[in-house]
């Protein structure tokens, strides 16, 4: 058995690592939302995307963004309309599906889409909900366009934040995996009995 397969088997058998990853993703998401919620430069899409990529069980992956939102919303301003809150929570679950696609096959085009789709979908859905359920803009086509235009700076910020955090989280995972593989290969080289 190759060192790479050995590391994968050890990681699969270890029940502590998934729990640590879950808690780490939730912590990153909560701290990120509390740190810069006004500018939409948060790790929400990145932690949700990685949860979909990392966790084979979709329910576990979905619990990451739901936990982040439930915990971080305790200290953030409340949603004044239930429709807006439901739209936000629902669209923030979408990167789990994209993460599942990445788990099946990681390609540059899938990764690029996984970075851009969440911010775009969030901008479209959340601002439509604001236009529908709040009285900030006239309920006309012109009001909807004005609502979307007013949110462009937040969309830009979210897109940059998604790119930053996806690079950070997936890059960190790649470095940790590479280090684990190197350590395993070195251990097998020093003691061939490990490979049995």
URMO-V523427 format. One record per backbone hydrogen bond with DSSP energy under -0.5 kcal/mol. NH is the residue of the N-H (numbers start at 1). CO is the residue of the C=O. E is the energy in kcal/mol with one decimal. If there is no record, write none. Layout:
# URMO-V523427
nh=<NH/NH>
co=<CO/CO>
e=<E/E>
This chain:
# URMO-V523427
nh=<6/7/8/9/10/11/12/13/14/15/18/19/20/21/22/23/24/25/26/27/28/29/30/31/32/33/34/35/36/39/40/40/41/42/47/48/49/50/51/52/53/54/55/56/58/61/62/63/64/64/65/66/67/68/69/70/71/72/73/74/75/76/85/86/87/88/89/90/91/92/93/94/94/96/97/97/98/99/100/101/102/103/104/105/107/111/112/113/114/115/116/117/119/120/121/122/123/124/125/126/127/127/128/129/130/131/132/133/134/140/144/145/146/147/148/149/150/151/152/155/156/157/158/159/160/161/162/163/164/165/166/167/168/169/170/171/172/173/174/175/176/177/178/179/180/181/182/183/184/185/186/187/188/189/190/191/194/195/196>
co=<2/3/4/5/6/7/8/9/10/13/14/15/16/17/18/19/20/21/22/23/24/25/26/27/28/29/30/31/32/36/36/37/36/40/43/44/45/46/47/48/49/50/51/54/56/57/58/59/60/61/61/62/63/64/65/66/67/68/69/71/72/72/81/82/83/84/85/86/87/88/90/90/91/93/93/94/94/95/96/97/98/99/100/101/105/107/108/109/110/111/112/113/115/116/117/118/119/120/121/122/122/123/124/125/126/127/128/129/130/138/140/141/142/143/144/145/146/147/149/151/152/153/154/155/156/157/158/159/160/161/162/163/164/165/166/167/168/169/170/171/172/173/174/175/176/177/178/179/180/181/182/183/184/185/186/187/191/192/193>
e=<-2.2/-2.4/-2.1/-2.5/-2.5/-2.7/-2.4/-2.2/-1.7/-0.5/-0.6/-0.8/-2.3/-2.9/-2.6/-2.4/-2.7/-2.7/-2.3/-2.6/-2.7/-2.5/-2.8/-2.6/-2.3/-2.2/-2.6/-2.3/-1.6/-0.7/-0.5/-0.5/-0.7/-1.5/-2.9/-2.1/-2.9/-2.6/-2.1/-2.1/-1.8/-3.3/-2.4/-0.5/-0.7/-1.9/-2.7/-1.8/-0.8/-0.8/-0.8/-1.6/-2.3/-2.5/-2.7/-2.6/-2.6/-2.8/-2.4/-1.2/-1.4/-0.5/-1.9/-2.8/-2.0/-2.5/-2.9/-2.4/-2.4/-1.7/-1.3/-0.5/-0.8/-1.8/-0.5/-1.3/-1.2/-2.6/-1.8/-1.6/-2.0/-2.0/-1.6/-2.0/-0.7/-2.3/-2.8/-2.3/-2.4/-1.3/-1.8/-2.9/-0.5/-1.8/-3.2/-2.6/-2.5/-2.4/-3.0/-2.5/-0.5/-1.3/-1.4/-2.2/-2.3/-2.4/-2.6/-3.1/-1.8/-2.2/-2.2/-2.3/-2.3/-2.2/-2.5/-2.6/-2.4/-1.0/-1.2/-2.3/-2.6/-2.0/-2.6/-2.5/-2.4/-2.7/-2.8/-2.2/-2.6/-2.9/-2.7/-2.0/-2.3/-3.0/-2.5/-1.9/-2.2/-2.1/-2.2/-2.2/-2.6/-2.7/-2.6/-2.4/-2.5/-2.5/-2.3/-2.4/-2.4/-2.6/-2.3/-2.2/-2.4/-2.1/-2.1/-2.2/-2.2/-1.0/-0.9>
